[in-house]
Amino acid sequence: MSIKKYFFSLWLIISLASASTILHAQESGWYLGAGGGLSKVDVNQNLWSDNSVSDASLETTGFAYQIYAGYRLHDNFALEISYLQPADTVFKGVSNGSITIWLPGNIQGDAHVAGTAFSLVAFWPGNPARMQLYLKGGLLMWDSKINYSATVNNINGFNDDGASPIGGGGIQLRLVDGWDLRAEALYSVVQLAQRENVGMGIAVLGISYSFK
C-alpha cells in the first residue's frame, strides 16, 4: 500500500475516533469481529489467455475472510473498519509459445487482491433488538498483484492499488450478552494488471464481541 494511502487510512481512523466522542447514544461502544466464507473475483480468461493457449482452466472462487473493528455511534448506526482477503484466482493451461505472452509448456497465472474498507453501517431495528438487518457502504482501499509463471519478455508480475466504493448488507443475531453472529455479503470493483476492472463479491459468516 502506498504512503499516501497509509496517511489517508490514519486520517480516517482519527476522524472515526473523533466522531465517537461527539455522537452519543443509549448503547454505544467498540466491537471486534471476524468471519470466513466464499469469494468470487470476476477475472475473465482473456486476461491470461491468447491464441497459443490450450487446455485452459480458471478458478475464480474460494475461501475468503474478514477481520473488522467498529464503534457503535447510535442504536442504529456504527462506523467500521475491516480487512478483506478474498481467495486468489488461478489460471492454468498449456502454451505452444507461438504468440507474444507465454513461453511454451505448462503455464500458470494467479491474481491476489486484499483491501481495507471504511464503512458506515445502518442497523434496523436498533438496539436492543435480538435480530437486526443492516446495510453498509463506504470506501475500499485495495491492493492487487498478478503473477505469470513465465513470459517471453520476463515481465512476470504487476502490482496495483487504488480505492473503490464498497457496499453490502447482512443479518446480525445476538447469541449471548456481548456476542453476535453475523452473515453478510459485500461487493466492490478492483483493478488487475493496471488495465482491467473486475467485480469482487464476498459472503462471510462470522462472530463479533461488543465491549461495554
Secondary structure, 3 states (H helix, E strand, C coil): CCHHHHHHHHHHHHHHHHHHHHCCCCCCEEEEEEEEEEEEECCCHHHCCCCCEEEEEEECEEEEEEEEEEEECCCCEEEEEEEEECCCEEEEEEECCCCCCECCEEEEEEEEEEEEEEEEEEEECCCCCCEEEEEEEEEEEEEEEEEECCECCCCCEEEEEEEEEEEEEEEEEEEECCEEEEEEEEEEEEEECCCEEEEEEEEEEEEEEECC
